[in-house]
Every structure is written in structure tokens, then in C-alpha cells.
Amino acid sequence: MKGFLSLLAFAPLALCAPAPASQAASQKMHVIWKHHKASASKGLYALTGDRSSILGQSCSDGLNSGNFASSPLKLDVDENGFGNLTYGDKEYAVLMSAEHSGGIECTKMYSPDEAHVDCVVPYSGSTADVLPMTAVQTCLPSTEEKPASNLLGKRIHQRGFNEPSERDGEGMSAVAPNVFDKRQQSCYSYRSSFMVGDGNPHQNFYDKQISENINCGAAPSCTAGHSVSKSYNIGFSTSATLDAWLSGGFAVGKSWTTGNSYSCTGGRGDTVCVWYNTAHTAYTVKNKYENTCTGTRYSDPLVLKSPNKNNRNGGYYCVIGTCRAQGDAYWDNSGRAGGP
């Protein structure tokens, strides 16, 4: 399972002394709500503005003890995180824009399986009674069998994204065996690739924004769907030149097509887009070069990432507030060990 703490990773901080509790009225807190749809499990976490400590946590929609005894915190939202947030006597709409929400800023990600909301909210309570991040409570069930749908690990949208650096397998041609090497008229050479041991397989994920950004503006809602989305062909990738693609015995293929028949909805002031997660199995291989005159040589080990058949462990998801640009993509290599 992708670690819950990866979601709650520290954001870049300014080097300054913390404000005393008496100044807490000017502080902010991160309110993070998570929902696993199949099990109806929920988790609510209030963190300090720098994400370094836990102000409160609950496996429900609300907090009403400890730092929130006098000013309870509650989310009244649907399965995708749309609705209202109440803190003390103040009620806000869970929207991206402070102008439309009433004073908070929220980002969302949701899929057919899960939802994740992160709001920056003015905090008027004390910071004297906090818990370390190591004390975070696990409220949602393990998603180890379907890690790609686990939005808990997708902090990348808040941090920025990394351009993929692997070599794209599409357009690479394997060198067939029994190829005559014209540089040595009396010698024959053979090229092949093979797995190193069991391949040390791991699940890796290629996330790509397949739609344009749609801004709802003053409209109550808007949708990013088929008309503003593209279908992409995602090929296998390698960390170095590969002589011949091989499945390694895993349920994988050379490529996968994302499709573009997905729909994501946002609210007033939101910017919404569609992302697609192509699940891959990464395994270690080597190239083998045989020559009838000079003998056999082997390459250094390289990592081959092949799309899982039927995109097992992958799928589309919706993003609000942290959209990039259509076609932007990154690799998430934090998946579990093993095949699809």
C-alpha cells in the first residue's frame, strides 16, 4: 500500500520561529478528508499549516474534542468531496477559490474508488496540544491490491510534477535473431534480451493529464469531458536501450491506449481536469549479444516498464485545483512489489 505519510509529507517551509498559541488566530491549518467508497470508510485530519504536526484526527466527518472542543470541525460533503466545511460558527463551501468558498482554498482528487480533499482554513485554536506526524491514524482500508487508485499517494499534484525521463518503447524495434552483421562478412551475430532472475517486479504508474483545463468561473458547475480530452497511446519504457521487448511472464503488453470517454465535474470558481493512470510492471532485464567470431557480451542491467494488460491497477481520476496542462505527465514509482 502506498504509505499514508507520503500524502502528508512536509511542504517547503520558510525558516521562522513558530507563533505562540496566543497568536493562533492568524494561523492556517490543512484540513484533509479522505473517503474510500467501497467500504464507506472516512478519515479527517487537521494539520498545522506547515504540515509538521497533527491538530486533530478522526475516522469520521468531524472533530469535536481536544483542540476542537470549543470550535468543532465538520465536513458535510458528498462521496466526491463536494459540499460544506464548518469550523466553529463559520461555514465555507469546499471550493478551490477563496472568493467563492467564503475564505478557504481547497483542492480535490476523486476517482470511482476514492476521494481526497485538502483545504487551507483559518485556524483560531491552540497549537500547544499537537501530535507528531508519526501518530497519524489509519482510517481507510489497505488498497495494496489496487494501488493506482489510491489517491493517498498523489501528493505529486501539490508538489509539482516530474517530466518522464525513461525511453519511450514505442518506435523502438527489436533486432531479430540470425541477423547478418555486414561489418564482419564471415561472422553472424544474434541479439536478444532476457530477465535477470525473477526480474524483481514492482508496480509503477504513469500519470498523464489527458484533458484541457476547464474553469467554471461564476457558473455553479462545469465539466471536463470527451470534447476537451485526447486519447494517448502509452508505450513501454526502458532505462537504457533494449534489444528485444519481453513480457517476462507477466500479464503485460507493449502499449496501452488511455481512451478519452471520461467526465470530471467542478464547482463555482474551480479549475477541473481529467488525469489518467497507466499501471506498469517494472522488471530488470539484460541484453545479450552473440557473435560467431567474437563471442558473447552482456549489457548492464536495465529496467523495463510494460503496461499491465487491461490496465490492471490503473484508471482515470479527476483533479481540481492542481491541474497542469494537457499532455503533462510524471512517473510514480512508489507502488508495491510484485506483478499486476
C-alpha positions as CSV (number, residue, x, y, z in Angstrom):
1,M,0.0,0.0,0.0
2,K,1.2,3.5,-0.7
3,G,2.1,5.0,2.6
4,F,-0.4,7.4,4.1
5,L,2.5,9.5,5.3
6,S,3.6,10.2,1.7
7,L,0.4,12.2,1.4
8,L,1.1,14.2,4.5
9,A,4.7,15.0,3.5
10,F,6.2,18.3,4.6
11,A,5.7,21.2,2.3
12,P,8.6,23.5,1.7
13,L,8.8,25.8,4.8
14,A,10.1,29.3,5.5
15,L,12.7,29.3,8.2
16,C,10.9,31.1,11.0
17,A,10.0,30.6,14.7
18,P,6.5,29.2,15.3
19,A,4.0,31.8,16.5
20,P,2.9,31.4,20.2
21,A,-0.5,29.9,20.9
22,S,-1.9,33.3,21.7
23,Q,-1.4,34.3,18.0
24,A,-3.1,31.3,16.6
25,A,-6.0,33.4,15.2
26,S,-3.8,34.4,12.3
27,Q,-2.7,30.8,11.5
28,K,-3.8,28.4,8.9
29,M,-4.5,24.7,9.1
30,H,-4.7,22.0,6.5
31,V,-8.0,20.0,6.7
32,I,-7.6,16.7,4.8
33,W,-10.6,14.5,4.2
34,K,-10.4,11.0,2.7
35,H,-13.1,8.6,1.6
36,H,-12.9,5.0,0.4
37,K,-16.1,4.4,-1.4
38,A,-16.5,0.7,-1.4
39,S,-16.1,0.4,2.4
40,A,-17.6,3.8,3.2
41,S,-14.5,4.5,5.3
42,K,-13.6,8.1,6.0
43,G,-10.7,9.9,7.6
44,L,-10.4,13.5,8.7
45,Y,-7.1,15.1,9.6
46,A,-6.3,18.7,10.7
47,L,-2.7,19.6,10.4
48,T,-0.7,22.7,11.2
49,G,-0.2,25.0,8.3
50,D,3.3,23.6,7.7
51,R,2.1,20.0,7.9
52,S,4.6,19.3,10.6
53,S,2.0,18.3,13.4
54,I,-1.4,16.9,13.8
55,L,-4.0,19.2,15.5
56,G,-6.7,16.5,15.4
57,Q,-7.8,13.4,13.6
58,S,-10.9,11.2,13.4
59,C,-12.2,8.3,11.3
60,S,-15.4,10.3,10.6
61,D,-16.5,13.6,9.1
62,G,-15.9,15.7,12.3
63,L,-13.7,16.7,15.1
64,N,-15.2,17.9,18.4
65,S,-12.6,17.2,21.1
66,G,-9.1,18.4,22.0
67,N,-8.2,21.5,20.0
68,F,-11.7,21.4,18.5
69,A,-13.7,21.1,21.7
70,S,-14.8,24.7,21.7
71,S,-14.8,25.1,17.9
72,P,-15.8,21.8,16.2
73,L,-14.7,21.0,12.7
74,K,-17.1,19.1,10.4
75,L,-17.4,18.3,6.7
76,D,-20.8,17.8,5.1
77,V,-19.8,16.6,1.7
78,D,-20.8,14.0,-0.9
79,E,-18.8,11.0,-2.0
80,N,-16.5,13.1,-4.2
81,G,-15.9,15.9,-1.6
82,F,-18.4,18.5,-2.8
83,G,-20.3,20.3,0.0
84,N,-19.6,22.4,3.0
85,L,-17.0,22.7,5.7
86,T,-17.9,24.2,9.1
87,Y,-15.3,25.3,11.7
88,G,-16.8,26.8,14.8
89,D,-19.5,29.2,13.8
90,K,-18.1,29.7,10.3
91,E,-19.4,27.7,7.3
92,Y,-17.5,27.5,4.0
93,A,-18.1,25.9,0.6
94,V,-15.5,23.3,-0.3
95,L,-14.2,25.1,-3.4
96,M,-10.9,26.0,-5.0
97,S,-11.4,29.8,-4.8
98,A,-11.5,31.7,-1.6
99,E,-13.7,34.2,-3.4
100,H,-16.4,31.6,-3.9
101,S,-15.9,29.4,-0.9
102,G,-16.2,32.2,1.7
103,G,-12.5,32.3,2.7
104,I,-10.9,28.9,2.3
105,E,-9.0,27.2,-0.6
106,C,-9.5,23.6,-1.4
107,T,-8.0,21.1,-3.9
108,K,-9.7,17.8,-4.7
109,M,-8.9,14.5,-6.4
110,Y,-11.6,11.8,-6.9
111,S,-12.0,8.6,-8.8
112,P,-14.6,5.9,-8.9
113,D,-12.9,4.3,-5.9
114,E,-11.7,7.1,-3.6
115,A,-11.8,10.9,-2.9
116,H,-9.3,13.2,-1.3
117,V,-9.9,16.9,-0.2
118,D,-7.3,19.2,1.1
119,C,-8.4,22.7,2.3
120,V,-6.4,25.5,3.8
121,V,-8.6,27.0,6.6
122,P,-8.0,29.9,9.0
123,Y,-7.3,28.4,12.4
124,S,-8.2,30.1,15.7
125,G,-7.3,27.3,18.2
126,S,-4.2,26.4,20.2
127,T,-1.1,24.8,18.8
128,A,0.1,23.7,22.2
129,D,-1.6,20.3,22.1
130,V,-0.4,18.6,18.9
131,L,0.7,15.1,17.8
132,P,3.7,14.2,15.7
133,M,3.1,13.0,12.2
134,T,4.2,9.5,13.2
135,A,1.0,9.3,15.2
136,V,-1.3,9.6,12.2
137,Q,-4.3,7.3,12.5
138,T,-5.1,4.9,9.7
139,C,-8.8,5.0,8.8
140,L,-9.0,3.7,5.3
141,P,-8.6,0.0,4.3
142,S,-5.4,-1.2,2.6
143,T,-5.5,-0.7,-1.2
144,E,-2.5,-2.8,-1.8
145,E,-4.3,-4.8,-4.5
146,K,-5.2,-1.7,-6.4
147,P,-2.5,0.9,-5.5
148,A,-3.0,3.0,-8.6
149,S,-6.5,4.1,-7.4
150,N,-5.0,5.1,-4.1
151,L,-5.1,8.9,-4.1
152,L,-3.4,8.9,-0.7
153,G,-0.1,8.8,-2.6
154,K,-0.7,11.5,-5.1
155,R,0.9,14.4,-3.3
156,I,2.8,15.0,-6.6
157,H,0.0,17.3,-7.7
158,Q,0.7,19.6,-4.8
159,R,4.4,19.5,-5.2
160,G,4.6,19.9,-9.0
161,F,5.4,17.1,-11.4
162,N,8.5,15.4,-12.9
163,E,8.8,15.0,-16.7
164,P,9.3,11.4,-17.6
165,S,12.9,10.5,-18.3
166,E,12.6,6.9,-19.4
167,R,13.0,6.0,-23.1
168,D,9.7,5.5,-24.8
169,G,9.4,2.0,-26.1
170,E,7.1,2.9,-29.0
171,G,9.2,3.4,-32.1
172,M,12.0,1.0,-30.7
173,S,12.5,-2.0,-32.8
174,A,13.9,-5.3,-31.5
175,V,16.7,-6.7,-33.5
176,A,15.7,-10.1,-34.7
177,P,17.9,-13.1,-34.2
178,N,20.0,-14.5,-37.0
179,V,20.9,-11.0,-38.3
180,F,23.9,-11.0,-40.5
181,D,26.5,-8.4,-39.3
182,K,27.7,-6.8,-42.5
183,R,30.7,-5.4,-40.8
184,Q,32.1,-8.9,-40.4
185,Q,31.3,-10.7,-43.7
186,S,32.1,-14.1,-42.3
187,C,30.5,-13.7,-38.9
188,Y,26.9,-13.8,-37.7
189,S,25.5,-12.0,-34.7
190,Y,22.4,-12.5,-32.6
191,R,20.8,-10.0,-30.3
192,S,18.2,-10.9,-27.6
193,S,17.1,-9.8,-24.1
194,F,16.4,-11.8,-21.0
195,M,15.1,-11.4,-17.5
196,V,17.6,-11.1,-14.6
197,G,16.5,-13.7,-12.0
198,D,12.8,-13.1,-11.3
199,G,13.0,-9.6,-12.5
200,N,12.4,-8.0,-9.1
201,P,9.0,-6.8,-10.3
202,H,7.3,-3.7,-8.9
203,Q,4.2,-1.7,-9.8
204,N,4.9,1.7,-11.3
205,F,2.4,4.3,-12.6
206,Y,2.5,6.7,-15.4
207,D,0.1,9.6,-14.7
208,K,-0.9,11.9,-17.6
209,Q,-3.3,14.8,-17.9
210,I,-5.5,13.9,-20.8
211,S,-7.9,16.8,-20.8
212,E,-7.7,20.6,-21.1
213,N,-8.3,22.7,-18.0
214,I,-11.9,23.8,-17.6
215,N,-12.6,26.8,-15.4
216,C,-16.1,27.0,-14.0
217,G,-15.9,30.8,-13.3
218,A,-19.1,32.1,-11.9
219,A,-21.1,29.0,-13.1
220,P,-22.5,26.7,-10.4
221,S,-20.6,23.8,-12.1
222,C,-18.7,22.8,-15.2
223,T,-17.3,19.6,-16.7
224,A,-14.1,18.4,-18.4
225,G,-15.1,15.6,-20.7
226,H,-14.8,13.9,-24.0
227,S,-14.8,17.1,-26.1
228,V,-11.7,18.5,-24.4
229,S,-9.8,15.3,-23.9
230,K,-7.3,13.3,-26.0
231,S,-6.6,9.6,-26.1
232,Y,-3.0,8.7,-25.7
233,N,-1.0,5.6,-26.6
234,I,1.3,4.8,-23.7
235,G,4.2,2.5,-24.7
236,F,6.6,0.5,-22.7
237,S,9.6,2.4,-21.3
238,T,13.2,1.5,-20.5
239,S,16.1,3.0,-18.6
240,A,18.5,2.2,-21.4
241,T,18.4,0.8,-25.0
242,L,16.6,-2.5,-25.2
243,D,17.3,-5.0,-27.9
244,A,14.1,-7.0,-27.8
245,W,10.9,-6.5,-25.7
246,L,9.8,-9.4,-23.5
247,S,6.9,-9.8,-21.1
248,G,9.0,-11.7,-18.5
249,G,6.0,-14.0,-18.0
250,F,3.9,-11.1,-16.5
251,A,0.4,-10.1,-17.7
252,V,1.7,-7.0,-19.6
253,G,1.8,-5.7,-23.1
254,K,3.9,-3.3,-25.3
255,S,1.3,-0.5,-25.1
256,W,-2.0,0.7,-23.7
257,T,-4.4,3.3,-25.0
258,T,-6.0,5.6,-22.4
259,G,-9.2,6.5,-24.2
260,N,-11.0,9.8,-23.5
261,S,-14.5,9.0,-22.6
262,Y,-14.3,10.2,-19.0
263,S,-16.0,13.1,-17.3
264,C,-15.0,15.2,-14.3
265,T,-17.1,17.9,-12.7
266,G,-16.1,21.0,-10.7
267,G,-17.9,23.7,-8.8
268,R,-18.1,27.5,-8.8
269,G,-14.6,29.0,-9.3
270,D,-12.9,25.6,-9.7
271,T,-10.5,24.5,-12.4
272,V,-11.1,20.9,-13.2
273,C,-9.3,18.4,-15.5
274,V,-9.0,14.6,-16.2
275,W,-5.9,12.6,-15.4
276,Y,-5.2,9.0,-16.4
277,N,-3.1,6.5,-14.6
278,T,-1.5,3.8,-16.7
279,A,-0.3,1.0,-14.4
280,H,3.0,-0.7,-15.4
281,T,5.1,-3.6,-14.1
282,A,8.8,-2.8,-13.9
283,Y,11.3,-5.6,-14.1
284,T,15.0,-6.0,-14.6
285,V,16.5,-7.4,-17.8
286,K,19.7,-7.6,-19.7
287,N,20.6,-7.5,-23.4
288,K,22.7,-10.4,-24.8
289,Y,24.9,-10.0,-27.9
290,E,26.3,-13.2,-29.5
291,N,28.8,-13.2,-32.4
292,T,30.1,-16.3,-34.0
293,C,33.6,-14.7,-34.2
294,T,34.0,-12.6,-31.1
295,G,31.9,-14.4,-28.6
296,T,29.1,-13.3,-26.2
297,R,28.7,-10.0,-24.4
298,Y,26.0,-8.8,-21.9
299,S,24.7,-5.4,-21.2
300,D,24.4,-3.8,-17.8
301,P,21.0,-4.5,-16.1
302,L,18.2,-2.1,-17.2
303,V,14.6,-1.6,-16.0
304,L,11.8,-2.3,-18.4
305,K,8.4,-0.9,-17.6
306,S,5.5,-2.5,-19.5
307,P,1.8,-1.5,-19.3
308,N,-0.3,-4.0,-17.4
309,K,-2.9,-5.9,-19.5
310,N,-6.4,-4.3,-19.3
311,N,-4.6,-1.5,-17.2
312,R,-5.0,-3.6,-14.1
313,N,-4.5,-1.3,-11.1
314,G,-4.9,1.8,-13.2
315,G,-7.7,4.1,-14.4
316,Y,-8.8,7.7,-14.6
317,Y,-9.3,10.3,-11.9
318,C,-10.4,13.9,-11.5
319,V,-8.3,16.8,-10.3
320,I,-9.5,20.1,-9.0
321,G,-7.2,23.0,-8.1
322,T,-3.8,21.4,-9.1
323,C,-4.3,20.9,-12.8
324,R,-1.3,21.3,-15.1
325,A,-1.5,21.3,-18.9
326,Q,-2.9,18.7,-21.3
327,G,-0.2,16.2,-22.0
328,D,1.8,16.8,-18.9
329,A,2.9,13.6,-17.2
330,Y,5.1,12.0,-14.5
331,W,6.2,8.6,-13.2
332,D,5.1,7.4,-9.8
333,N,7.5,4.6,-8.8
334,S,6.1,4.1,-5.3
335,G,3.9,1.0,-6.0
336,R,4.1,-2.3,-4.2
337,A,6.5,-5.1,-5.1
338,G,5.1,-7.9,-7.4
339,G,3.4,-8.3,-10.7
340,P,0.0,-7.0,-11.8
